[in-house]
Amino acid sequence: MIRIGIVGYGNLGRGVCLAAEKAKDIECVGVFTRRAPETVKPITGYKVYSVEDLAKFKSEIDVLVLCGGSATDLPATTANYIKDFNTVDSFDTHAKIPEYFAKLDKIAKENGTLGAISIGWDPGVFSMARLLFGAVLPDGKDYTFWGKGVSQGHSDAIRRIKGVRNAIQYTVPKESALEKVLSGSNPELSVRDKHARECFVVAEVGADKARIEKEIKEMPNYFADYDTTVHFISEEELKEKHSKLAHGGFVIRSGNTTEENSELLQLSLKLDSNPEFTGSVLIAFARAIFRLAQKGETGVKTAFDIPLKYLYTGDPDEAFKSLL
Amino acid sequence: MIRIGIVGYGNLGRGVCLAAEKAKDIECVGVFTRRAPETVKPITGYKVYSVEDLAKFKSEIDVLVLCGGSATDLPATTANYIKDFNTVDSFDTHAKIPEYFAKLDKIAKENGTLGAISIGWDPGVFSMARLLFGAVLPDGKDYTFWGKGVSQGHSDAIRRIKGVRNAIQYTVPKESALEKVLSGSNPELSVRDKHARECFVVAEVGADKARIEKEIKEMPNYFADYDTTVHFISEEELKEKHSKLAHGGFVIRSGNTTEENSELLQLSLKLDSNPEFTGSVLIAFARAIFRLAQKGETGVKTAFDIPLKYLYTGDPDEAFKSLL
């Protein structure tokens, strides 16, 4: 059995707990939290400890699965965890990955540990598809579509507007753009062409809804470049209809092998639960990190560095006999 | 530049030539044939030599791309090539892969060479999807659909029937089965449920068409377990309408993360040219084999053993900076 520890119990930590239950070769030593341990009750009944006590578990945990956020949590804490543990995380601030990688790789090598960073579906499974598709069809173009699903960052941005009590924002891929891409015509698509943004907003009593709608639609980077729809609803309706964590998306590459012939590759995801799926990917890579650490590897890896066989639930060197 | 040699110039060899042209880091030293070299004219204008002369090119070729068939050609010849060269092949007799692997792995290790076997789309890209999807969603089921596309083996089987002059057989995935799978219901599907077989047959003058149709439909393994349709057409119509090499297919896995939540992963291919796409996959793996051989690796690898970064058209260790 591979012994894991789970750091953090938000949506993702909960997803990792559920994924650990599904994996027959994974055993969870405990969930580690910054909150008072007695206030955290994992859905799987795992034991809960304070993160302060993690050091005591150094010899009992093979891989630590880090479930903190990418904005502040992981950049501030992973360096500390990787000194003592092999780690897997879902760091997803694309632009900062090289810096995060370099810093952790150095620490891990100095301490003889191994980490996998930026594991999930994007970055993660989608990145793997982009690399594979591009290597196979160099004379082509790839497109990534996200959704329909909630974007946490965009929802937060709406919540910061004066007079907004709560909000949920869906990223919605546009059918018209998807169709063009699937036709193999390699269209030039603007940001506005690819995705629409749909917002469900609960306003404070007496707030100026017209101003809120205008502030959302004109918000630079987040909404100004998109077709944005704003619906004002009640807190009850938001809770009832918009608390699901479904998501999905597509990576599509179409490339020419000759002037006449084009080949289309597509990976698609349709997820009832974004954090439960991301947790499942983290658990598969925790397995790979355990195996590679046993072989003496140290430093930091991404999904591009790890042979697929190490993710396999059975004997890695036998995978080709049944799955090839 | 990575210097390759191409052994065999049939449909696949032609596809590899075209793929080599698209890859900016690949240079083709020549096409090697068992036919009289002057009778072979590669579409890309590459030089043609007799396979008998291959030994002379030992120091000039980094990777040999083997384009022979899996039934008799590769099993009879790869062992000989891999003594002197790094190789990539598309051996696709699933049941015989372990035996083929073991034999070549031993020879390659003894001779300090490196080979990749069973590279293409199935086995190949589809196998990679099956492994990844299954590792991430262990509580699930996967389905592979092939087509619509020509099955060479089934076409050959029809051509062996008395009174048949020529024939083309299409494997067609059934929409009804695909829909059930995409709904996430994890249906039990029989062979007949998943695919239909559509045959276009040119009969000899005066042949008994009713008997031919009966023989096709009742042929064990090939047709008896399927819904099979037989159309008799002229040689001209066959040439005109059925000489395309389009193909495609789907790998779909749906798995549960909780009792209520299911997650669906799908890889799909839509190919104008099956051999040109397979050739493109072979070229991407030739690049990986070259790089791994330079690192001193020997023996035989499958798609499961090779980190994705080695397929990347740029610097493998920089791939994560732009594609993750």
Interface residues (C-beta under 8 A of the other chain):
Chain A: G15 L18 A19 K22 A23 K24 H94 I97 P98 F101 S118 P123 V125 S127 M128 A129 R130 L131 L132 G134 A135 V136 L137 P138 D139 G184 G255 N256 T257 T258 E260 N261 S262 E263 L264 L265 Q266 L267 S268 L269 K270 L271 D272 S273 E276 F277 G279 S280 V281 A284 R287 T302 A303 F304 D305 I306 P307 L308 K309 L311 Y312 T313 P316 A319 F320 K321 L323 L324
Chain B: G15 L18 A19 K22 A23 K24 H94 I97 P98 F101 S118 P123 V125 S127 M128 A129 R130 L131 L132 G134 A135 V136 L137 P138 D139 G184 G255 N256 T257 T258 E260 N261 S262 E263 L264 L265 Q266 L267 S268 L269 K270 L271 D272 S273 E276 F277 G279 S280 V281 A284 R287 T302 A303 F304 D305 I306 P307 L308 K309 L311 Y312 T313 P316 A319 F320 K321 L323 L324
